[in-house]
Amino acid sequence: SAIGFEMIRDLLWHSVIKRNAVVVLDAPLLFESKSNILCKHVLLIHVPQAVQVARLQERDGKSSEECWKSLAWQMGTEEKLARSDVAIENTASREALVSAVQEAMN
């Protein structure tokens, strides 16, 4: 798919050409697309589903029902947690999230 191609292109650009030690992929459907095979480590940033629905409603202007339906076909958080190397719950401030990510990266 086009998304998969762009992700692979960016990964190659940053890891091979730019020689970055760490490459961050912002890929909400990383496991569903099986793109996790491109990753040595996976850091999952997650929120409870009710928070996710509220954020989707705010961002996309969709109804609660539409948001729940779109989440229903995605892999559940528990499965994503089991497949991830590190997990951070993103329910606090942006500063707290940045701090938690920086700590996980060290």
Secondary structure as GFF3:
##gff-version 3
##sequence-region A 1 106
A	DSSP	alpha_helix	2	12	.	.	.	ID=ss1
A	DSSP	pi_helix	13	17	.	.	.	ID=ss2
A	DSSP	three_ten_helix	35	38	.	.	.	ID=ss3
A	DSSP	beta_strand	43	46	.	.	.	ID=ss4
A	DSSP	alpha_helix	49	60	.	.	.	ID=ss5
A	DSSP	alpha_helix	64	72	.	.	.	ID=ss6
A	DSSP	alpha_helix	77	83	.	.	.	ID=ss7
A	DSSP	beta_strand	86	89	.	.	.	ID=ss8
A	DSSP	alpha_helix	94	105	.	.	.	ID=ss9
###
